[in-house]
Amino acid sequence: MEWETVIGLEIHAQLATKSKIFSAAATAYGAEPNTQACAVDLGMPGVLPVLNKEAVRMAAKFGLATSSTVAERSVFARKNYFYPDLPKGYQISQYELPIVQHGILDIELEDGTTKRIGVTRAHLEEDAGKSLHEDFHGQTGVDLNRAGTPLLEIVSEPDMRSAKEAVAYMKKIHSLVRYLEICDGNMQEGSFRCDANVSVRPKGQKEFGTRAEIKNINSFRYVEKAINYEVERQIEIIENGGKIVQETRLYDANKDETRSMRAKEEANDYRYFPDPDLLPVELDAEFIEQVRATLPELPDAKKLRFVEQYGLSAYDAAVLTASRELADYYESVVTSVGSEPKLCANWVMGDVSGFLNKENKEIGESPVSAELLAGMIKRIVDNTISGKIAKDVFEAMWNGEGDADAVIDKKGLKQITDTGAIETAINDIMAKNPKQVEGYRAGQDKLLGFFVGQVMKAMGGKANPAQLNELLKKMLAG
């Protein structure tokens, strides 16, 4: 039997506010355990939550960026459950009336086609604390620094049909929240994570199969691996005559498998009811328009502009607009050079990205600024250096040896454009290799590469490549 996979994602994006959603406690990462949890976060008697307006503004910003309806009236509810890292015994979240509903997001598939994924809702909620199991010798420690941290939970429609589609959607949301500057997207720190709802059904069947929810996956690679494992597990169970149980599962990256965590709760298990300590959130049209005015150029629009304005391929434009910081860096380089958008793109996507990946750095941490890179590219354009020499110049700039001009002067890397000097070197190489000259003249065109290499070697790699090729062909032809 042929099976179809059905996937929906619930993405938790930590909002980039300086304080928590219902208290003035800080949200900075890495503080000593329990030093950023105030009386409100701890659920102490007599304290009341106060809603952080900035969290509301960020949620509305996301809603507008995904063509969603931003609710004029939304309500906070109490989601009741008991766990050591939930001091109040309930989590404040939105249930029946979320702040964002009915949005869309277009993703690009591997074959170049576009698929539209529905965004069911995005609601505000507070994060729970964190249970720590290491170093406690059979006990569990509880760190409540995260308790009350503002989250935007983004729930998709079950529109994805493969793990790759799910990853494409997750990457698109990741890029979007960073463009909007509402989340730093740091997966290692838990700022961006997702739960995947996975089910299978016979191809052609309309009804959904029983789903399993895989909790707290914090990397694109693990999302793909967890979904693929879960799909195979479910198909094997059904084909062997078993039934899928609705449950919550965890992905174990070390074993590359999912395992059962608990039976999946229904909404009524949480006994949702409106939080009596918080008034409904009412947004007027003026507030929503003020938020709309702060929207940046979004990834899809920027990608299209890069194709039209700079003549880049759709692929290059997609790579360069994957993050707002990278797109800004590229545009700064092109603006400074004043020409050669494709050459600039090649350097940003090639050497700059390669060095960043090697050292696990973000574009904002690059030792070679956009201004420095542009200065070097100008020297390629005006033939001061060749593209090959530029590789050495770039590495020296990366290592802090100054700008392109300083490196070129210090290392004597200026390329030779003196026709006489190049001809002298060619004559010398031809004289030393008469058999190869004869072979070239007999039609062995591939020998041109041999002569280019030999002359370049003799001239320390500094001959202008275009001039060298032109003169070699002329002189070898006799």
N, C-alpha and C positions, 0 to 999 in steps of 0.2 A: 504494500500500500504506500502511496505517496503522502507525505505529511507536510503540513504547512505550519510554520512557527508564527506565533503571535506574541508581540512584545510591547509592553508599555513601561515607561521609566518614570520614577519619582526622584527628581533631582533636588538635593538640599544645598542651596547656595547661602553661605554665611554673608550677611550684609556688612558692608565696610563702614559701619558706624563706629564712632569712638567710644560710645557707651552702650549699655545693654538695652534691650527692647522695652523693659519696664522699670529699669533702675539706672542710677548714675554710675554704677560700677564700670570699670574699664574692660575692654575686650581684647587688649593686647595679647599676642601669643607668647607663650614661653615663661610666664610668671611662675613663681613658686606656688605649689599647690595650695588652694584655698586662701590666696591673698587677694583675689579679685572677686570675692563673693560677699555681697552686703546682706543686710537683714532681709531685704525684699527677695533676693535670690534664694536665701535660705528658708524662706517661707515662715519667718518668725511671726508670732501672734501680734496683731495690731498694725501690721504694715500694709500699705496699699500700693498696687502697681500704677505707674504713670507712663502712658504710651509715648515712645520716642517718635517725634514727628518725622525725623530724617528717615527712619525705617519705612514709614508710610510713603514718603516721597520716592524712595528707591523702588518700592514695589510698584507704584504707579508708573514710574519710568519704564520698568520692565514690561508692564502691561501695554503701554503705548508703543513700545518697540516691536511687540509681537502682534500688533493689530488686534489686541484683545479689548474686551469691555472692562473699563476701570469702574468698579461699582461706586455709585454715589453713597451707598450705605452698606457697610460690612460690619460683621459682628464677631467678637472674640468669644470662644467657648472654652470650657474646661474639659480636657481629655483625661479621664481618671484611670490611672493604673499605679501599681506599687512596685517600686524598684529602689535600691539603695541610693542611686545617684539622682533621684527625683524627690527632693526634700519636702515639697508641698503635698506629694501624693497625687498631683495632677499636673498636666502640662497645659499652658495657655496656648491655644491654637485657634484657627478659624475652621469652621465646619460647613454649616449650611449656607452661609453668606460670606464667601471669600472676597478679597479685594480685587482679584483679577480672574476673569473667566473668558472662555471661548476665543482663544487666540490661534495663530497659525505660525508655522516655521517651515521654510523650504530648505531641504537638504540636497546636496549633490551626491549622486551615487557614483560608483566606480566606473560605470559605462558612460558617464558624462550627463546622464539624464537627471532631472530634478523631481523630487518627490515631496509632496506637502504633508507635514505631520501636524495633527491638531494638538493644541495646548488646551487641555480641559480646564485647568485652573492654576492659579498660583496664589498661595495663601501665606500670610505671616504667622510665625509661631516662635516660641522660645526654644532654645536647645536645652537638653538635659545636661547633667554633669557627666563625669567620666569615671568608670570603674577601672581600677588598676590592679592587675593580677600578678605582675612580676614583682619579685623582691619582697614578697610579704609572707612567704613560707606557709602556704595553705590558707592564707587569709586574703581578703580583698580590701584595697585602699580606695577611698572615694575622694576625687578632686572636683570641687564644685565651681572652679573658675569658669567653665563653659556654661554653667547653669544661667539661663536668661539671655544668652547670646542670641541676637536676632537672626532668624533664618527665613528665607523665602523658599517654600517647597513648591516646586514646579512639576505639575502632574501632566503627563502626555496622554493622548488617546492611545489605545492599543493598535497603532497604525504601522508599526514596524514589523517586518517579516524576516529579518535576519540579524545576526549579531553585528554584522558590518553596518547595517542601517542604524542600529541602536548607537553604535560608536559615532557614526557621522552626526546623528542628532545631538548626542551628548557633547561632542566637540563644538557644534554650532552654538549650543547654549553657553558653553564655556567661553567661547570667543565673544558672544554677545554681552554677557554680564561684565566681562572685562572692558569691552568697548564703552559700556554705559557707566563704568567705574562704580558699580554697586557691589562688586565682589572681587577679591584679588585672585580667585580661582586656584589657590594653592592647595593641591590635593594632599601633599605630605602633611600639612598642618590641619587637615580636615575641613578646610573652608569650602570644598566642593566635593560632594560625594553623591552616590545614587543608590536607589533600590530598584531592582529589575523584576518586573512581573512577567513570568514566562509561562506559556502554555503551548500545546500542539493540538492540531485537529486534522482529520483527513482532508485532503485537498478537495475543495468544492463545497465543504460543509460550512453553513452560515454560523451555526452556534459555536461559541467559544468553548475550548476545553477547560478543564480544571487547572487553575494556575498555581504556581509556587512563587513566592516572593523571596528574592535573594537580597539580603540586607547589606548596607554599608560597604559598597565597592568603591574604592578610591583611586582607580587608575583606568585609563581607556583600555589598556591591554587586558587587565583583569576582567573588565566588563565583557569583552569579547570572549575570553576563555571561559568565564563563569556561565554565560548564556549558552555557548556551544556545548559545554559539558551537560548542562541542565536539559537541553533539548534531546541529546542522546539518551540521557537517563530516563526521561519521560517516554520516549518512543519505545525503548527496550522494555519498560514495565508494561505498557499497553500491549505490545506485540506478544508478550509472554502471558497475556491473559489477566494482568493485574489492573488496578485502578490508581489514578493519581489522587493523592490526598492534598487538599488545600492546606498549605503550611508555610511557615517562614523558615528559610534556610540560610546558612552562612557559606561563603566561598573560602576554601582553604587554599591559598596560593601555593603553599609548599607541596601539597599533594595534588593540586589541580583538580579539585572536586568540590561539590557542594554537599553539605550535610545538614540534617534536620536540626532545627533550633527549638521550635515550638509550633503548636497548632496555630494556624492563621486566625487572628481575631477578626470578628465582624465589628462594624461601627457601634452596634449596641453593647458590645462588651466593654466599651470605653465610657458608657453612660455620659455622652456629651450633653452639656446644657450651657446656655449663655452665661458667661462669667459675670456675676453680680457686681464685681468691683470695677468693671470697665464699661463705659458708655459705648454705644455703637459708634463706629467711625463714619463721619459724614463729610464727604468731599464735595465742594461746589465746583461749578464749571470753570471758575476763575483759577482755582488751585490746579486743576487738571491741565489747563492751558499754559499755566506758568511752568509746569513740569515738562509739557510738550516742547516748550521753547528751549529747554536745556538739552534736548536730544542731540547727540553728535551725529555726524554722517555714519550710517550703519554699515556693517561689513558688506552686504550685497550691493548697496549703492556705491560704496567706495571701490569695490572690485570692478563694477561696470565702468566707472569713471577711469580707472587705471587702464582698462582695455582701450577706451575711446581716446583718452587724453595722451597716453604714453605709447599707444600701439603695442601693448604687451599681449601675450597669449593669455587665454582664460586661465591656464594652469599657473603661469607666473603671477598673474594678478591675484589668484586665490591664495598662493603661498605668501605673498607680500602683505595681504590684508588679513591674514589669519589672526594677527594681533594688532591692536591699535598702535602699540609702541613701534612695532616693526614697520608698519605702514608710514608712520610719521618719520621714522628714521630714513626710509627710502625716499620719501618726498623731499626731505631736507637735502639729501645727496643730489638728487636730480636738479632741484632748484639752484643749488650752489654751482653745479657743473654747467648748467644751462643748456645741456644737450645730452645725447647718447643715453636715453632712458633704458634701452635694452642692456647696454654695457653696465650701467649702474645696477640694474636688477640682477645681472649675473654675479656681480661682486657681493651684493647683499645676501643673495640666496646661497652663493658658493662659499667663498672664504670667510666672510663675516659669520655666517650661520655655522659653518664648520668649526671655526675656532671657539665659538660660544658653546656649541654642543660638547666639544672636547673638554672644556673646563666647567661644564654644567652651569653656565651663566645665562642670564636674561639679556635682551638687547640693551636695556638701560644700564647694564654693568659693563658694556663693551669698552675696553681701553682705547679703541679706535672710534672716535666720535664721527658723526655724519660729516662734520666739517673736515676732519683729517682725511676721511676716505675720499671725499670730493676733491680735495687737493691732490691726492695721488692719481685719481682718474683723469684729472686735467693734464697731468704729465704723460699719461698714456695717449690721450687725444692729440696733444701737440708734439708727439713723437720724441719726447725727451727720454722716455723709457718704453720698452716693449711690454706686452702683457706678461711675458715670462719673467722679466726682471721685476715687474710689479709685485710678483709673489714674494720675492725677497724683501722688497720695500715694505710690503704690508706686514710681514712677520716682524720686521724691525720696529715698525710703528706700534704693533701689538705689544712688543716687549718694552715699550716706553723710550725708544731711542730718538724721539722727535718727530716732526712732520716729514712729509715726503721729500721736500726740497733738502732738508737737513740730512736725511738718510742718503739721498742720491749723491750729495756733495761729499759726505763723510766716507762713503764706501766706493766712490768713483763709479757709479752705476749708469752714468749717462750713456745712452746708446749711440753708436757710431752711425752717422748719416753721411759721412764723407765718402762720396762715390769712389774716389781714387783709392782710399784705404781699403775699401771692400774689394775692389777689382784686384788690388795687389795680393790680398789674401786668397782670392779665388784662383789667380794664376799660379800661386805657390802650391795650392792643393791639387790643381789639375796636373801640374808638373810632377807631383809625387805619386799620382795615381793614373798613369796613362791607360792601363787596361780598363779601368772603370769609365774613363772618358770615351774610349773606343766602344765599350758596351752601350753607353748611353746613346752615342751617335748611331749605333746599330739598332736602336729602337727599344732599349731597356729603360723605359721611362722611370721605373721605380728607383733607379740609381740617383735620381735627383735628391731624394731624402738623405742618401749617404753623403752627398756633397754639401747639403745644407748643414748637416750635423758636423762635418769636418771643419767647415769654415767658421761656424759658430764656436766650435771648440777652440780654434786658433785665435778667435777674436774675443775670447772670454765671455761669450754669450751676449755681446753688446752690439752686434750688427743689427741694423734695422731689418726685421724679417721681410717686409714687403720689398724693400730695395734689393736685399740679398737674393730673393727668389727671382726677381725680374732680371738682375744682372747675371745670375747663374744660367738661366735659360738661354740668354743671349750669347754668353761666352761659350757655353757647352755646345751650342748649335754651330759654333765656329764661324 
